[in-house]
Amino acid sequence: MKFNASKDTIYRTIVWGSGLLFAGLAVGLAIPVYYEAGLGVSLFFFLLFGISSFFIFWLWFSTIYIVTDNELIIRFGPFKRVIPLASIKKIEKTYQQVASIALSKERYILHYNTYDYTIIAPENIEKFVQVINEKRTQPVELKQ
């Protein structure tokens, strides 16, 4: 089952603002730099800012959590993390604002294996945990 990432207003503003800024810089700097520095430098800046903008929007639109029969697959743009469902220990709410796969202030730490963890933010955490628990013999604990 597929779960979309929860996205709140603060992250929406940051991501869209920076993505549009880079896109604008890619287009806006291409012409003035060309007249001053030449075609090579102009293309370099166009590609640098254009690829940065593309990458930011790729992360925004492709962040999903997929629960299969045996695994939790977390997709974040070109990045992919696969966590066996049997290795998940617990899921607890956190207020840490560190860089992570979560695009919302309402975040959860997913503990798995012995010392591993990742920070997630699915849209419906209760349904997310319910689907995981349906596929496991022992239920995962959700601490709010």
C-alpha positions in Angstrom: 0.0 0.0 0.0 1.3 3.5 -0.9 1.3 6.4 1.5 2.0 9.9 0.5 4.2 12.2 2.6 2.6 14.7 4.8 3.5 18.2 3.6 2.9 21.3 5.7 2.9 25.0 4.9 6.4 25.8 6.2 8.1 23.1 4.1 5.8 23.9 1.1 7.0 27.5 1.3 10.7 26.6 1.6 10.7 24.0 -1.1 8.6 25.9 -3.6 10.4 29.2 -2.9 13.9 27.6 -3.4 12.8 25.6 -6.4 11.3 28.6 -8.1 14.3 30.8 -7.1 16.7 28.3 -8.7 14.5 28.0 -11.8 14.4 31.8 -12.1 18.1 32.1 -11.6 18.7 29.5 -14.3 16.7 31.5 -16.8 17.5 35.0 -15.6 21.3 34.5 -15.4 21.7 32.8 -18.8 21.4 35.9 -20.9 23.5 38.5 -18.8 26.2 36.0 -18.1 26.4 35.1 -21.8 27.1 38.7 -22.8 29.8 39.2 -20.1 31.5 35.8 -19.8 30.6 33.8 -22.8 28.6 30.8 -23.8 30.4 28.2 -21.6 29.9 30.0 -18.3 26.4 30.9 -19.2 25.6 27.2 -19.9 27.3 26.2 -16.7 25.1 28.5 -14.5 22.0 27.6 -16.5 22.6 23.8 -15.9 23.7 24.3 -12.3 20.6 26.2 -11.3 18.3 24.3 -13.6 19.4 20.9 -12.2 19.1 22.2 -8.7 15.5 23.3 -9.3 14.7 20.0 -10.9 16.2 18.0 -8.0 14.2 20.1 -5.4 10.9 19.5 -7.2 11.8 15.8 -7.7 12.2 15.3 -4.0 9.0 17.2 -3.3 6.8 15.2 -5.7 8.2 11.8 -5.3 8.4 11.3 -1.5 6.3 8.2 -0.7 6.2 5.3 1.7 5.2 1.9 0.2 4.3 -1.0 2.5 4.7 -4.4 0.7 4.2 -7.9 2.3 7.7 -7.9 3.7 9.2 -4.5 3.4 8.7 -0.8 3.9 10.1 1.1 0.9 10.8 4.8 1.4 11.3 6.8 -1.8 12.7 10.3 -1.7 13.5 11.5 -5.2 16.5 9.4 -6.5 17.0 7.9 -3.0 15.4 4.7 -1.8 15.6 2.9 1.6 14.2 -0.6 2.1 13.4 -1.7 5.6 12.2 -5.2 6.4 8.9 -5.1 8.3 10.2 -7.7 10.7 13.0 -5.4 11.8 10.8 -2.5 12.8 10.9 -2.0 16.6 8.7 1.0 17.3 7.5 4.3 15.9 7.4 7.4 18.1 6.6 11.1 17.6 9.5 13.5 17.5 9.9 17.2 17.4 13.5 17.2 15.9 13.8 19.4 12.9 16.8 17.7 11.4 17.2 17.0 7.7 15.3 13.9 6.8 12.8 12.3 4.5 9.9 14.0 6.4 8.3 17.1 4.7 6.3 18.1 7.7 6.7 19.3 11.3 4.7 16.3 12.5 7.4 13.7 12.3 7.9 10.2 13.6 11.1 8.2 14.3 10.9 4.7 12.9 13.3 2.5 14.9 14.5 -0.7 13.1 17.2 -3.3 13.5 19.2 -2.7 16.7 20.4 0.9 16.4 19.0 2.2 13.1 16.3 4.8 12.7 14.8 7.1 10.1 12.5 10.0 10.4 9.2 9.8 8.4 6.0 11.7 8.0 3.2 9.8 6.3 -0.1 11.6 5.8 -2.1 9.1 7.9 0.2 7.7 10.6 -2.6 5.6 12.2 -3.4 3.9 8.9 0.3 3.5 8.1 0.9 1.6 11.4 -2.3 -0.4 11.0 -1.1 -1.7 7.6 2.3 -2.5 8.9 0.8 -4.4 11.9 -1.5 -6.4 9.5 1.6 -7.8 7.8 3.6 -8.6 11.0 3.1 -11.2 13.7 3.9 -8.8 16.6 2.4 -5.3 16.4 4.6 -2.2 16.1 4.2 0.2 19.0 3.2 3.8 18.1 4.1 6.4 20.7 2.3 9.7 20.2 
